[in-house]
Amino acid sequence: MAVYVPDFNHDIFVSYAHVDNEPAGKGPEDTPWVTELVDRLEVLLGRRLGRSDAYDLWMDRALRGNEPLTPEILGHLQYSAVLLLVLSKGYLASEWCQRELQTFLAQVGKDAGRVFIVEPEPVDRRPEALSEITGYRFWVQDKGSTRMLGFPRLGSADVDLYYDCLGRLGNQLADKLDFLRKQCGASIPSSSTAIAARAPRATIFLAEVPDDLEDQREEVKRYLEQQNIEVLPRDLYNFPDVAQLQQAIKMDIQKAALFVQLLNKTFPRRRLCTPEVQHDVAAQAVEGLTILQWRDSELDLDTITDKQRAFLDSETVMASKIEKFKEYIMQRLKDIEESKRLEEEKRKKKEQLQETMPEYSSSTSMVFIDTELGDINIAKEIIEVLKKEQIAYTMSDFEDIAPLEKEQSFEEDFLDSDAVIVLWGDAPVGWVKEQLRLCQKKRSKRQRPLKAITVLNKKLTDKVPLPVYFPPLEVVEFSTMPESTFWTSFIRALQS
């Protein structure tokens, strides 16, 4: 059998206490629990990695009780890429299981993310090295007691829960093997993913969650991937300090169109990767990034502390059922896609305008006419003058778009132009002041200085003075358009 990760003898080493693999009975349907889990996992990994022989999994299937860790087993362990351990009371009681764990961690370190934990039952304590590793829970609480999924055999009541957990384990194991393979410099086979080889529609950052939200996170992840959306992070972050963790989160978030986070009142096992840390990095990493957070509408906020309540009840948190939140994610993504489409259309229209005006050279001046819809008739008169003088122009957008998108459109027009005309006809003075403040704010981004910035002030007896000024701003009053004295000096400034 081939090895998927180069430089190793095995891709996965299964560590378990043999007491956990003893069949419940002697009938043909009483398959040992660990063996059945691994057999099903192997089928899933084969599909995920492309072939059943694409990887190598090693498991000691002999029921030898509590025998010492032999040199043969130690050799298999030391040359394995990933450790899959079945954490149980029997595992914690086994000296040899503990030695397997310590031997593997001594080689790779506890922060390498190469240990995967299967939990067939809850345990009272964990070894310190495993305290922050998320486990895959193959047990449920039922009427005050704990029930192990698939034991003594897999019944219809548990089959969905069992295969959901198995699916998460298989997918994340495959993701880790892909990651390790790339680290070794090997390419990922084209058949190693079940999704067709095509560019993803978008990328979404789906934050890590506490253990009891892992099922909901996996549900959202599968839903997004079915829409051909890439979900980050691909693997759990494993860093010894918060600075490295924040940098890794930031790099992934910068690739994403949305930051999505599922919240509740519990805290994650991994102390560094808290919901607050991930949210704060997202808020600072990308200006204007859309942040979507969710909590169950049935969560009682009165049972939590004031600080945690403020986080769970902020304006970006949607309280609903998870199905409604999934639909909301897609709707917000469509809004972003539509905004990008409109921006692309605008860019193409500008290019087409330049192509249809061959008399304009690359050195031709561009004028930005900044106006409200109420002053559009004045803007039209200005446009006629500019056309007559063979001067290119662009004008404010009047589309009903979000404030951030409107500012982005303003910035593009402002940076592309050599001069700005702000129309103050029927527009309120507050609007004029805000536009001039935007001009001043964006000037540092310009690659060349403005040749002119003018407020064209239509004469009205009841107007208040303009409450802002900065060089080279000029306020010109007019009664009718065009006023030849203004245009003579304005065009001279453009040609200078």
C-alpha angles and dihedrals in degrees: 000000000000124000114234097201111055121232093034132095093213133022096206131024115195114214117189144141110257090224086070091057100054113116118246092230143357098258122113090249092057098091116174107264099231092044092052092047092051093045091054091043091054091055091050093047091049090056093043095049095040103250137042089235096045093101142026125237120185123201130164100229097179116111097226100146120220098344122155122272101267125215087245093057091041089055092052090049097049093055098047124109098210134024117217109191130184104220113208141131087271091053092051091048093051115092091197094052088052090051091052090053095046092047092053094044091049088062103041106020127237094268097057093093091229097121118087119190125210113195114201089172138008115269127206095224140014131208109264091246090060098043096104100036115108112235132210106240114217092178137074137200110245122181093332096315134088121248122196113223113239097012129152080359137333110273130191092254092062104031096098094047092046095051093043090057092042090050092053091048093049095046094048092045089052091047090053093049089050089052094048091047091054090048088058089054096251122133122240112249112248090237094055095099131060092216117088115260100259134119113276117254090231143333123247128187109224107191124227114262141202115276095261091058095049093099092053091047091052089048091054091044093053091046092053094045090053086060088055092254120147112230122209141235095046092193138019114276114247115187131142096225138034096243093061090044092052092049092052092048091048093053091053095044091053088064094052134091093203138026110216124187134178115209141189137154097273125092126233122256089232101075098199097050098063123159090248093053093050092046094048092050090050093050091053101035101068126023110235095007111165110241119199120185130179140196131173112268089226094060109119106225091191089073096063137069122274093247094051091042091056089055094046094046100046121129093259093057117096115205107207146101114298093247092060091048092053089055089048091054091054092047092053090047090053089051090054092047091050091050090052090048091054091048090051091049090051091050091050092048089054090051091048090049090055091048092052092050104059091164088071111088124198087264094056112121120248123211123204112212106203109194146146119240091252090065096047093116091059089047090054091055090051090050091055090054092049092049091051090052092046092243121148119230144184127197139208120278116248096190119125097249135145118281092247091053091046091053090049090053090049091051093052092051093044095050093046095052134081095205138021129214114193111196117220104181112118093344115117117254090241091061092050091049092050092050091051091049088053090052091053092045094052098043093090089063094057120108092205132031122259113260093205141355115190137177109209103208116196108217111254124160097223099050120124118226116272105265098211137060138170132157129298090022114125124188113208122188120210140177101191135013129273105033105188096207092058095046093049092058094038094053090045088056091051092051094048 
